[in-house]
C-alpha cells in the first residue's frame, strides 16, 4: 500500500509495478480521481477532505491495510514517513 498522494505516490507505484508487486492506494475525497488513485491496482477511500482526516490518520490507514491484506505500507514522503510512531503502530498491528 502507498499511503501518500501526488507525484511520490505515482513514482512508488510505477516502481512497484515494474517489480511485479500489486499496488494499493488510499485517497481523500478530493483525490478520488487523482493519478495515483487511477493507476493503482486497488484504491480505498479514507473518507475525509483534509490531510489530517486522511493521509495523517494512522488508524484509518492501518484499518484499510488490514482490510485489504497488504504486506507492507510505503509512507511516501512527508506525512507519516517522518513519524516514528507510525512505524511502531504498523509493527504492532501486524
C-alpha positions in Angstrom: 0.0 0.0 0.0 1.2 3.5 -0.8 -0.1 5.8 2.0 0.5 9.1 0.2 -0.6 11.1 -2.8 0.7 13.1 -5.7 4.0 12.6 -7.6 5.6 10.5 -4.9 2.7 8.0 -4.8 2.8 7.8 -8.6 6.6 7.1 -8.7 6.4 4.5 -5.9 3.5 2.7 -7.7 5.4 2.8 -11.0 8.4 1.1 -9.3 6.2 -1.5 -7.6 4.5 -2.3 -10.9 8.0 -2.7 -12.6 8.9 -5.1 -9.8 5.6 -7.1 -10.3 4.2 -6.0 -7.0 0.4 -5.3 -6.8 -0.4 -1.7 -5.8 -3.0 -0.4 -3.4 -3.7 3.3 -3.0 -5.6 5.2 -0.3 -7.1 8.6 -1.0 -9.0 11.6 0.4 -12.4 12.6 -1.1 -10.9 15.4 -3.2 -8.2 12.9 -4.6 -10.8 10.3 -5.8 -9.8 10.9 -9.5 -6.1 11.7 -8.9 -3.4 9.9 -11.0 -2.2 7.8 -8.0 -5.7 6.5 -7.5 -6.5 5.8 -11.1 -3.2 3.9 -11.7 -3.4 1.7 -8.6 -4.5 -1.9 -8.9 -6.8 -1.3 -6.0 -7.9 2.0 -4.3 -9.5 2.6 -1.0 -11.2 5.8 0.3 -10.1 7.2 3.6 -13.3 9.3 3.9 -12.3 12.9 4.6 -11.3 16.1 3.0 -8.1 17.3 4.7 -4.7 15.7 5.1 -5.3 15.5 8.9 -8.5 13.5 8.2 -6.9 11.2 5.7 -3.2 10.8 4.9 -2.1 11.7 8.5 -4.7 9.4 10.2 -2.7 6.3 11.2 -5.8 4.5 12.4 -7.6 4.8 9.1 -4.6 3.8 7.0 -3.9 0.7 9.2 -7.5 -0.3 9.2 -7.6 -0.2 5.4 -4.3 -2.1 5.2 -5.7 -4.8 7.4 -8.9 -5.0 5.4 -7.2 -5.4 2.1 -4.5 -7.7 3.4 -1.4 -5.7 2.3 2.0 -7.0 3.4 3.7 -3.5 3.6 2.8 0.2 3.7 5.1 2.7 1.9 4.5 6.1 3.6 5.9 8.0 0.7 7.4 11.4 1.5 6.3 13.7 4.3 3.0 12.9 6.1 3.6 9.7 8.1 7.1 8.9 6.7 8.6 11.3 9.3 6.6 9.9 12.2 8.3 7.1 14.1 5.1 6.3 15.9 3.6 5.2 12.6 6.3 2.6 12.1 5.7 1.3 15.7 1.9 1.3 15.1 2.3 -0.7 11.9 4.5 -3.2 13.6 2.1 -3.6 16.5 -0.8 -4.1 14.0 1.0 -6.9 12.3 
